[in-house]
């Protein structure tokens, strides 16, 4: 971009990702900007992402489609059977054209095949109600309304950020109850992303800051500036290290208010120069990464304070309270590939310095090797203790070196093609031959209840994989702290370090280790009993792999080897309780999720992360969850669900996910069942009416059955049902396994519901037909007609399917009572109202006074009550005499055995809606 100013020569500035001002961003500490509009129209991020984002579909939707195909086949079969039998029956003499129903000339001239096709379509229309079209509407309503219970859950509210859970899509609620693999980031997800400077190493000597004196390496370490620390590394090296921390970053200083400035000025005069005054301690910093703020604050503790950046001038206050000024010449930005960042600055004395900080794997190859060993020991020890480590190096640039670097950087930044590659080449050229000063150790504490959450997920049979860009030792110690790795867990390590064998090529060593680990974890592993997770078996294995080795596994030299390695790697991982993938690039995280998602059995995967580097794996997994952390909201915006803390994942899966799946699975099976009950009598009636497409039910009943008479009870059930109370679902994670692998929507349960529908349909039709074998059903000797026959069948049908749902309901609220008994009352009221008035807009009124006349017969009352009882009797007997087992038995046992844990069975089974809006502090939804 060319910038023109009056009385100045035009300046050329390069534009890159760091210059983008995104929608919703706030620009601080800036008076004016020169801007240009880029990526507009179809090149906007929103337009590009809309086309690339894949559609996520739940396993329940796939099951619905499979069941729908079965019922579509049943519909076509019924229509074919009736069409065939109609023409077989009419082929008999006198049946095709009886004396009371002679054909017109037009009917006689109609083509036979056309007439057969027309009859087939007529039967299809007559039986089409077996396809539960209204189920799709009810399912969408259930998903949309059900998602509010996650948003309303007070347990998900975080007082620190004053926010609760967020639902970005309601299509995947039930998928939360089917998760088999959880892929989690480490920093900000398992940990708080709240960095605290713990210690540093300068020229091989350890410096540890503590608020009280402590013994370290045989010397007494006291609080205060570095000059008090026994002068271990030499004053010059210490000050150089602290200057590097104060200069090598992209931190900005918050503007303080006038009140703060007045207070600060009053304090400065009273402060001893050797100590940090309160203004420095309270100084606010803004940075893209919490690590940078921690390092700047760490330097501040030892007497070097970063005062801010003003128009390319950086100011720092040293321990003598002297202000040092540096010109910021260039910033070599951090990226996940380089794993380091650098700044080039010029002091007032004219020295040009390059300061660089980054991961040890990135810094060590670029410094003098004799300096590495003094630092490596401290870095590895800090990583083993769970600290995040960074190495710091510097380089003095001569005038010629800087001129060459400056020209190369400006040329690369102005390149319109291959800019990133050219910048990378210049960065690598400049960042060589550096001197290693020291290393830092920053602590990132575990998230609240992280260990309990991971333990609960493993108890539920879910396998947890940690995908992180951190050093292996740091990530491993975090896994131990989270109880993903137990002390008895045998770790299988597949990293660059294990592949380093001088006698063999890396690829040969990789193949050898994969075969060894496969034999140990897969072939020699004891068989696992059905329903028991591998994590409960006697031998536990944990698997560790790094990014470089994963690249070798996924992209081997030959395609056959790559596929073989991938299969071995996948089988090893699937037989391990936990997997740790360290030094991962964002794209590699997505590759791992995709590999597991597309493996045999298509397991349901869930990815959870808090930063922009987790977006790719969040979008790739079946369910993506973002954490409202400190690395921006990119993960939240791209996720399906967002929660404030990791601990909320336990309730989201074990309670909400479990209940959502059970509710919608029952909804789907019930819809198919009640529609089969509805249409089977209609099909059977054709055998007694000469296959004339005569409907058994009135048109109003056909329309209102799925819309009014039976829709609200199942909707209320699918929103409020709790077959097991939430407290027990959280306390007993193994209950999650009861519904694993789509257990309630397999072909076995589907066949049971289908046979139940067939049994009830046969009972309704032939039970009423047996009643009609008695010609005198009324006191006056008159007989019932065909509409009375259909109305009795329909009455038995509506009462039976509604009471069947009432029997299945385990958790009653006033809403359940209202919709179940209200639906039955509405049916009776509607039947009286519809048949008790002569409607002027109807040409013919089939049900005029039929319902009232039917209920005047004692025989009709008796058969309705008997058929309802006979239909529900098997289920009642099954509930009464069957020995309790499964989740309900475990719930009962846990409630009875709990003393003081749960208040009582009554309190734990409080209505869902009441608990949602309760103001009690210990409420759960």
Secondary structure, DSSP 8 states (H G I E B T S, - for coil): -EE--TTS--EE----GGG---TT----S-S-------S-GGGSHHHHHHHH------HHHHHHHHHHHHHHHHHHHHHHHHHHHHHHHHTSTTTSS-TTS---HHHHHS-HHHHHHHHHHHHHHHHGGGS-HHHHHHHHHHHHHHHHHHHH-GGG-BTTTTB--EES-STTTGGGGS--EEEE-IIIIIEEEEEEEEEEEETTEEEE--SS-EEETTEEE-SS-GGGSTT-S-HHHHHHHHHHHHHSS--EE----HHHHHHHHHHHTTS-TTS--HHHHT--EE-SSHHHHHHHHHHHHTT-EEEEEETTEEEEE-TTS-EEEEEEEEEE---TTT-EEEEEEEETT--EEEEEEE-HHHHGGGB-HHHHHHHHHHHHHHHHTT-EEEEEEEEEE-HHHHHHHHHHHHHHHT-SSSHHHHHHHHHHHHS-SBEEEEEEEEEEEE-TTHHHHHHHHHHTT-EEEEE-SS-HHHHHHHHHHTTSS-TT-EEEEESHHHH--TTS-HHHHHHHHHHHHHIIIIISS----TT--GGGSS--EEEEEEHHHHHHHHS-SSHHHHHHHHHHHHHHHHTSSEEEEES--HHHHHHHHHHHHTSTT---EEEEESSGGGHHHHHHSSEEEEE--SS-SHHHHHSSEEESSTTHHHHIIIIIIHHHHHHHHHHHHHHHHHHHHHHHHHHHHGGGTTT----SS-HHHHHHIIIIISHHHHHHHHHH--SS-HHHHHH-GGGGGGGGGGGGGSHHHHHHHHHHHHHHHHHHHHHHHHHTTSS--STTS----HHHHHHHHHHHHHHHHHHHHHHH--S--HHHHHHHHHHHHHHHHHHHHHHHS--TT-S--TTTTHHHHHHT-HHHHHHHHHHHHHHHHHHHHHHHHS---SHHHHHHHHHHH-SSSS--HHHHT--HHHHHT---TT---
